[in-house]
Structure formats: C-alpha cells, structure tokens
Amino acid sequence: MSLHLSNRHGTVMQSEIRSMSLECSRQGGINLAQGVCDTPVPEVVLRGAADAMQRGLNTYTPHVGIGALRRAIAQKQQRMYGMVCDPDSEIVVTAGATGALYCAFQALLDPGDEVIVFEPFYGYHITTLQSAGAVPVFLPLNPEGWSFSEADLMSAVGPKTRGIIVNTPANPCGKVFSRSELEVIAAAAERFDLFVFTDEIYEHFLYGGLSHLPFATLPGMKERTITISGASKTYSVTGWRIGYAIADARWAAAIGYFSDLVYVCAPAPLQAGVACGMDELGDDYYRDLAEEYRLKKDRFCSALSAAGLRPAVPDGAYYVLADVTGIPGRNAFERAIHILHKTGVASVPGSAFYSGGKGESFVRFCYAKEDAVLDEACRRLQFLR
C-alpha cells in the first residue's frame, strides 16, 4: 500500500479567504479579504497580558482556562444579557472561537449526523463539521433581508438531524437574526431535540439600534445551546486565539476534554489580558466600538455604490457582500481577481460562502481597518468606474 493522505484531508484544504490574502500580499494590495482587525488593541488588554507575563503566568493553565477569565466571561454575560452561567462548570476557554466550535462538534456529533447551516455561511463552520464526520444541510437565506420561513426550516430537518448552526451577527452577510426568527429556530430545536451551536463572535458589532440576543437566553434553550464567542474581534486580537464555549455542564466537560487533547490550553498570559479587558472596559467601550464600525460601514458601502458595486448593507458584523455581476469575469473568483488587479483591493469570491456553485454574483469585503487604510481602499475602488 502506497503512502497517501487521509480521505478527510480534502475537507480542510486552504480556504479561498487565505488564497486571496496570499495573492493580495504578492501584489502589495490592500487586504479586505481576511477578517483581520487592524484597529488598535485597548491599552488595558495589552497591559493585562504584559503584567501577566512579568509575574510569571507563562506555563500551562487549567485546560478550561484561568479562573479570572471564566469569571469575567460569566459576569459579562450576566451584566449585558442577564444570562446566568457557572464559571466553574459551564465555561471552557479555548484556542479561539473556531477551536471552541471544533471541540464542540467533536464532543457532541457522531459521523453521519446532519447539522442545518444557513446559507451564505462561514466556511470554517463547514470544515469543522466535516472534520467531525458530520454532514451540513444547507438552508438558503433569501437575499431580500436574508430571511427564511418556518416551512424552510422544518423541511430541512430529517431523521439524522442533530443540530443547527446560528451565526448572529452573521459572516458574511451581516444578518442579525430577529427574536421572532430565533424563536422559530428554538421551536424546531425543542420539537426535534436538537443542539443549537451559536457563533456570537460579532455580538458587539450591531447597527441601527439593534441589540444582541444570546440564543441561550430564550425559554428552554439553555440546556441545548452551545454558545461560542471570543475576544478576537472585540479587542482586535485575532492572533491571540482566545475564544470560549458556554454550555450545560454535561456538554462543557466533554468540550473541555477535547480542548485539552488538541490545544492543552489557550495562551496563558493572553487569557489574563482578555480578562482585564472584560473586567475594566465599561459599556461605553462597546457602544463606541459599534459606532466606530457603523461609520466605517457607511463610508465603505457608499464607496462600493459609487464604484458601481451594489452592497447588501449589513446590520451587524464587519463584512459586506457586494453584487459584482457588472464586473468582467465568468464567476466570482475571476471577478475578485479582476477587482484586485484593477484596484489593488482584495475581496473573497462569494462562492466561498455558498454550496453547489452558488454565490457567483457576490464578493465579500471586510472593512475592519484603520480609517487611513479604509479610505485608501475606497479611493482605489473608484478605478472600477
């Protein structure tokens, strides 16, 4: 028998996001493809991490994370959302939110289990599902408001369905699921006894007066919800890899075991830095963050429109899908490459967020950039006119 790769390696090939980022780097362009926050890190977060290093917090931590961070997460959830969780048994600190999702899937799904995924989707949700041997079942959202119906959801449930993924605010389309939509999902989860995996990493990036509603706070949903979030976006520390899962103690223990197996622990002093941020930054920080990104969103969407690209203006997160059917190219990849070559601005082909060859009319841009960089990207996009 010859040496060969595993059958599952094909599910974790390099994403189109990274491919476009590499192409952008080769051309010296402005990378609006990858969701990297280039904005400043809060000083209290940096200082907390540096102080932890100085006092010797540089070795392994408990596999579920340091107590200070788990307590800070619990206090934040209680203060902001009225969500009560036990820091000792219901919170697992992980190596990033993707690490939390990966460990949750490994702990709670069996090969062949089906999980409903709203489309457009974040690609890493799919690859982490498939790495657990689970099967995604796609539920397309209507681009007019990114809506779905109760009938759509019920028709997606089958005898092998084990869970639903809810990403709100959503990457890539910026959808914020309404209370009524979440209640429809909750009813389906209860009726069919499903887990609900919620990716809430963009919880603080909301516009137009919208507020975040954690799915676990809906009646009867706490025991079946795996809440995933982290510090990467909120504190602009994507490279620190500090995420967490909040779940019923039965599920949290198993998620923690897989996190221990794969990562041992999240970076020790960086956990302390994030804990300081959660403890010391007040509600005004989060309000100012949302307003800062609203201004970026408005400015960038205006520039897209002026350049002849039609943005689907987001309600949350910090991405925008733009209709590029007027750009030369046979598909979304060719159109994204054309935009990069013509303007020096990188985006991601919409096909990266859809199944079955869909999404060819879109590209996704990330506007989580410092104002000077974003303004230059806006200027360059006008070369498309």
N, C-alpha and C positions, 0 to 999 in steps of 0.2 A: 504493500500500500504506500503510495507516494505521500509526501508531506503536503498538507493543504490547509487552507483557512476553514474556520468553522462555518456552518450554514448560517448562523445568526450574525456573522460579521457584516453582512450586507445591510443590516438594519441600522448600523451606526457608521456609515460612510460619512465623509466630510459634508457638512451642510452647505447649501447654497449661500448662506449668510457668510460663512467663513471663506468660501471660494471668491465671493465678490469683494470681501475685505482684502484678500490677498492680491486680487487684480488691481484694486484701488491703490494698495501700497506700492505695487510695481510701477504704477503710473504717477505716483506722488499726488493723488487726488484727495478729496475731502470725503471721509468715510461716513456716510449716513446710512450704511447698510447694517452694521452691527449695533446692537443696543448697548453701546458703551457710554456711560455718563462721563463726559469730560468736564463737568462742572465741579467747583471746589468742594472738598470734604469739610464738614463742620469741624471747627477747631476743637471742640470738646471731645469729639470722636477720636481725632488724631492724638490728642493729649492723653486720653484714657488708655489707648493702646501703647503709647510710648512709656507711660508711667508703669504699666503692667510689665513691660519688658525690663525696665530698670529694677523693679522689685522681684524679678525672677520668675514671672509666670510664663515660662518658655518650655515647659515639659508637657506631657500628656495631661489632659483634663479628664474628668468623668466622661464616659462615652456619650452621655446625653447632654453634655455641656456644663459650663460652670454655673453654680447656683445663682450668682449675681445676674447673669443674663437670663436664665429661666424665670427668675422672679421679676426682672424688668419686663419681659415679654408678657407675663401674666398681668402685671399692673397696667401695662399699656392697653391690653385687650379689655380689661375691666373699665379703665378710665374713659377710653374712647368709644367703646361699643357696648358696655355692660355685659361683656362675655366673660363668664367665670371659668377659670381653668386652674388646675392644681399644678404648680411649677415642679413639684417633685414626681408626679406620676403621669402627667398629660402633655408635657412639652419635651421635645427632643431637638436639640441644636445640632445642625448638620453642616456638611461642607457645601453650602449654597442651597438655594431652593430646589434646584434640579436634583441635588443629592437627596433632599428630603423626599421628592417625588419618586425618585428611583427606588429608595429604600421602602417607601410605602407600597409601591407596586410589587416589589419582591416579597414583602411580608404578607400582602393581602390578596394577591391574584395568583391563580394557577394557569399553566399553559392551556390555551384554548378558551379561557374566559374572554368575554366581549365587554368592551367599555365604550360607551357613547361619547363621541367627541364632536363638539360644534365646529363647523367649518365656515370661514377660514380658521385654521388652528396654528398653534405654535409648534414647530417641527419637533422640538425636543420632547414634547408630550408624546408624540407618536413613537419616537425611537426608544424612549424609556419604557413605554408599554410593550413594544415588540421585544425588547431585551428580556422582559419577564415572560415571554411566550404568549402574551395576551394579544387580542385582536381588536383593533379600533373599528368602530362602526360610525361612519360619518353622517352627521346631521347638518345639512347646509342651512345657513342663515340667509334670509332674504336681504340682498344689499340695500333695499329700501328700509333703512332703520335697523338693519341686521337683526331682523325679527324671526321668530319661529312660532308655530302653533302647538297647542296641546296635542292635536292629532299627529303632527310631525314627530313629536317626542314619543308618543305611545307606539307609533308604527316602527320606531327604531328599536324598541325593546323586544328581545327574543328569549328563548329558553336558556341561552348561555350568557345573557347579560348579567354582569356582576357589579358594574359601576357606571358613573357618569363623571366626566371632567367638566368643571365650570371655571373658566378663566375670566375674572371680572375685577377691575377693568381688563379688557382683552388685548392681547397682542395677536394679530397685527392690526385689527380694525378699530380699536379704541372703543368697542362696545362696553357699556355699563349695563349689566342686567338689572331690570327693574324688580321691585318687590314682587309684583304680580308674576313675573316670569320665574323668579326664584321659587315662588310658591307652587307653580306648576311643576317645576323640577322636584320640589320636595314631595309633592303628592305622588309623583311617579316613583321616587325613591322609596317611599313608605309602602306603596302598593306592591312593588315588586321586590322589596327588601334588598336595596342596592346601597353600595357605598357611594358617597359623593366626594370626589377629590377636587378641592378648590384651590386654584392658583391665584393668590391675592397679593402678589408681589408689587402690583401698581396701586395698592389701596389708597395712597396719598396723592395720586395724580388724577384729580377729578375736576371737571369744568362745569360752568353753567349752573352752579349752585347744587350740583349732585353730591350726595354723601355715600360713603361706603357702608354696605350692609353685609357683614360676615354671614355666610350661609348657615353656619353652626348655631347662630342665634335664633333661627326660625324654630317654631314649636316642634319638638320631637326630633330635631335634626342633629343634636349634639353627638349622640352615640354613633351615628353613621357617617359623620363628616370628618374628613382628613383635611385640615386647614394648612395650607402651605404658604409661607411668606419668607421674608428675609430683609437684610439691610442693604443689599447691593444697590438698588435704585434710589431708595430714600436718602441714603447718606453718600451716594456716589462712590461706592467702594466695591465695584463689580469684581475686582481682583482679589478681594479678601476672602470670598467664599464663606459667608456667614448666612445660613438660612435656618429655617426651623419648621417642624411639623407640630401641630396641636391636634390631639386625638384622644378619644376614650382610652383609659389606662390600659385596657386589653390590647388595643392596636398600637399604642405608643411604645409599649415594652418591646413588641416584635420589630417595629420600625427601628428602635434603638439598637437592637441586636444586629440588624443588617448594616446600620451605620457604623457600628463598631467593627464589623467584619471588613467593610470596604474602606472606611476612612480613619478608623480608630477614634479620631475626634476632629472637630473643626479647629483652626489655628487658635492657640490659647490666648495670646495677648490681644488678638483682634476681636475675640469674643468680649474681652473686657472693654475694649474701645466702644463697641456697639452698645454694651450695657450702659456705659456712661452717657452715650447719646440718648438712649431711651429714657434714662433717669432724669437727665438735666435739660433736654430740649423741651420747651413748652409747646402748647397748642399753636402759638403764633408761628413757630418754625414751620409747621406743616401747612398752615394757611398760606404763609409766604411762598412756600415751595409750590403749592398748587397755582398760585397767582403768577409766579415766575414762569411756570411752564405753560400756563394759558397764554401769556404774551408771546412766548416762543411759537406756540401752536398757531396763533392768529397770524403772526408775521410770516411763518413758513407757508401756511395754506394760501395766503394772499399771493406769495411769490409763485407758488405752483400754478395758481389760476392765471396769473399774468403771463406765465411761460406757456400756457396752452394745455396744461395738465389739469385734469378735474379731480380735486381731492375729495375723498369721503371724510368729511371733517369729523374728527374723533370726539367722543365725550369723556374719554379718560386715557390713561397710559401716555406714552410719548412717541407714538408712531402714527403715520398716516399712509393709507393706501391711496394711490393716485391712478386714475384711468389714463393709460398711455396708448390707447388704440390709435391715436394720431401720430405716434412716433414710428419711424421706419423699423421694420423687423417682422419676422413671421411668428414670433412668440415672445413671451415676457422676457426670457433670457436675452434674446437679441436686442430687444428694446432697452433693457437695462444696460447692456454693453454700449449701445448707441449713445445713451444719455451720458455714460461715463466718458466715452471718447470725445463727445461733443462739448461737455461742460466740466469734466473732471470731478463730478459728483457721483458717488456710488450709491446704489439702491439695491434692493433684493427683488428678484423676479417673483411675481405673485404666485407662480406655480409652486413655490416653496411652501405655501400655506394652504394648498388645496390638494385633493386626491384626484386621480383619474384624468389628468391632463387639463384640469380646470385652472382658473386664475390667470390665464394668459393675457388678460386685458389690464392687469394691475402690476405696479411695482410698489414696494414699501420703502418709505424713508423714515429714519429716526432723527428727531430734532432735539435730542438731549445733548446739546453742545453749548459751549460758551458763546455769548452773543456775537463776538467778532467772527468766530468760525461760521456760525449760522448765517450771519449777514453776508459773508463771502459766498457761501453756498447759494443763498438766494440770488445774489448778483450773477453768479455763473449760470444758474438755470435759465436765465433770460437769453442765453445763447441759443436756446431751442426755438425762439420765436422766428 
